Amino acid sequence: MDNYIFRVQMLMLFCFISVCAIAQKTAQTLAPTPPMGFITWNLFEGNISEDMVKSIADAMVETGMKDAGYEYVIIDDLWQGDRDENGVLHPDYSKFPNGMKALADYVHSKGLKFGIYTDIAPLTCAGEEGSYGYEAIDAQTFAEWGVDYIKCDYCYAPKDIFTAVERYGKFIKEVRKQDKKMVFALCEWGKRSPWLWGESIDAQLWRTTWDLRDTWEHGSYGVRNNGIMECLDIQAHLHEYAKPGHWNDMDMLVVGLYGKGKATSANGAIGCTDTEYEAHMGLWSLLASTLFVTCDIREMNAETQRILMNKEIIAVNQDPLGRQAKRIFKSGVQEFWAKPLKDGGYAIGFLNRDDHDTLEMTLDLSKLKLSQVKARDLWTHTDLGMYQGEISLSVKPHECRVIRIK
């Protein structure tokens, strides 16, 4: 009976989308690969300012992150001031005295792109001014500021799927009327299956899970209980919905936070080891998720830099074929993930979820309809040689070794 009701609801949804004709498709493909950059929320929350954002943009260039592919600097919630008599939203001038256009111009001067946050409700998640009822004004304002990326939350909005499609669709339609092309990321946390309708309303990406916490595994999944492994399991069956211009978003990276994030330390999340952060980065790259850094990139240690700026791992995430990895085998704590690549090869993740033991993990190449391959370890940057029939690797607890095979 429940399955029947679900099918009826999905049929109604698709009819609803077709009748509404919600958004016109952009002439060009926005976000042809998963967006990469920095976002303020996890570490800083509302402790943001014009000078801080400028210093982050400077650090993106100086550390080599821009050269590695990170291009967006995004301000999350708590930047807002008040609306004026015409409904135009202004920033909090105590934090951003020169306004958002001047800040966007500075970010652009560094060869980077600028992003902003809002919510399709009267209030944002932090209780600031949202965009509901002001879609046309906010779309025009963001375009005039030079915004390249809009993250749109769903706090204080109705729970049903139809309202979500209608509200997001209306806002995106107004965004597409602007001369400025802006990537649109909807963030309703996967509760209304946005992978089924996000592309239809011309969103470039959609969150698939609750906010990620800075922990390997919570043991249960919920609004404040979402570790790296819970997030991974939610994503496991969504590979068919990812492609160039349209991505499943597994939330921001917690790499390098070490339990210091204000937003990521809920319910006992005390941070991860570097091995776990490495696995996190590898898995998010395999699964073609966004790569948005949230640690203080001005003060990264050597391990954090090594993980975040591994160009061979990033190349997997940014592969132009735009395919998301599929879990091709799981047995207990052992998992194998395979991502097809444009050159005809694969990136393979060997994931050991065991808490204590190093395991010898063996991949049967016939699962990929292959018999002989050449392999390269992308974390150690070493060629592993030729393999016939199977590949065996030693994998430490909570490690994800990533290899590329041809």
Sequence and secondary structure as in RCSB ss.txt:
>XXXX:A:sequence
MDNYIFRVQMLMLFCFISVCAIAQKTAQTLAPTPPMGFITWNLFEGNISEDMVKSIADAMVETGMKDAGYEYVII
DDLWQGDRDENGVLHPDYSKFPNGMKALADYVHSKGLKFGIYTDIAPLTCAGEEGSYGYEAIDAQTFAEWGVDYI
KCDYCYAPKDIFTAVERYGKFIKEVRKQDKKMVFALCEWGKRSPWLWGESIDAQLWRTTWDLRDTWEHGSYGVRN
NGIMECLDIQAHLHEYAKPGHWNDMDMLVVGLYGKGKATSANGAIGCTDTEYEAHMGLWSLLASTLFVTCDIREM
NAETQRILMNKEIIAVNQDPLGRQAKRIFKSGVQEFWAKPLKDGGYAIGFLNRDDHDTLEMTLDLSKLKLSQVKA
RDLWTHTDLGMYQGEISLSVKPHECRVIRIK
>XXXX:A:secstr
 HHHHHHHHHHHHHHHHHHHT     SS S SS  EEEESHHHHTT   HHHHHHHHHHHHHTSHHHHT  EEE 
 SS EEEE TT  EEE TTT TTHHHHHHHHHHHTT EEEEEEESSSB TTSSB  TT HHHHHHHHHHHT  EE
EEE TTS SSHHHHHHHHHHHHHHHHTSSS  EEEEESTTTT GGGTTGGGT SEEE SS   SSS  SS BTTB
  HHHHHHHHTT GGG BTTBEEE     TT TT  SSS GGG     HHHHHHHHHHHHHTT  EEE S GGG 
 HHHHHHHT HHHHHHHT TT    EEEEEETTEEEEEEE TTS EEEEEEE  SS  EEEEEEGGGGT SEEEE
EETTTTEEEEEEESEEEEEE TT EEEEEE 
